């Protein structure tokens, strides 16, 4: 590519000092070089446009100027006119990607020409094809160095455009167990003779419940997953757990949660006490028989014994006696 004039190079370098993708209007470009005459600026801008170092972007009713890196400019100058036109449309669609049918409609090129150009650009790793969870049957293209947007990939909950239910269920379990351990101290400890599950929660003035930040910190510090999650992802998972009655919001908060007592019981907390009954514990020093505990209507976590295996009289039978 031919060298630009010194003045044009200075303008291009100053434009590149701004964040990538910055759009300049005419006055802003004049201010960069302290140019008072618009004609002088237009001459420099046209020189950079001809060398693919600047491109025009229409923003509303106004044309703006955007700098292009030398590497990117060299890449474009090596393309055919058809390839460059297709590449420009793919670039304009950014992280959303563009459907091949849209490319054909925008460029008005024959289908065979579009396919040939796409294949050439893809072989040179200028573009890549991606899958969209919204339109799984469409062939969509985007620039090779870009990552698809969440709208295209479906976010962390999708793998290869398929909902990863196993990953979601695993995270739901991790979050619930973490919340339960902060809500009920002995939820996952082996039961003891003097344990009373009804009194296993923290005091009413306890403030150590979990929120989105502490859950995120727990997942990150323990390297639960290598997928990048944000607070909104954690909130979505907590919403699922609230819907399933496994978590509940603390009153007068927006993102602080505690595990429900029922979810702890369903996970085996109450049943673990039942399983310990009638067992013989043997160790090096003594042999202890744990006697069955009597049933109480106040111990709602227990399960009524089978009527055929125990001498139990239910209320309806008792009334008929």
Secondary structure, DSSP 8 states (H G I E B T S, - for coil): -----HHHHHHHHHHHTS-TT--B-HHHHHHHHT---HHHHHHHHHHHHHTTSEEEEEETTEEEEEE--HHHHHHHHTS-HHHHHHHHHHHHTGGG-EEHHHHHHHHT--HHHHHHHHHHHHHTTSEEEE--SS-TTS-EEEETT----HHHH-GGGEETTEE-HHHHHHHHHHHHHHHHHHHBTTTTS---TT--GGG-B--TT----EEHHHHHHHHHHTT--SS---HHHHHHHHHHHHHTTSEEE-TT-SSEEEE-HHHHHHTTHHHHHHHHTT-EEE-SS-EEE-------TT-TTS----TTTTT---HHHHHH-
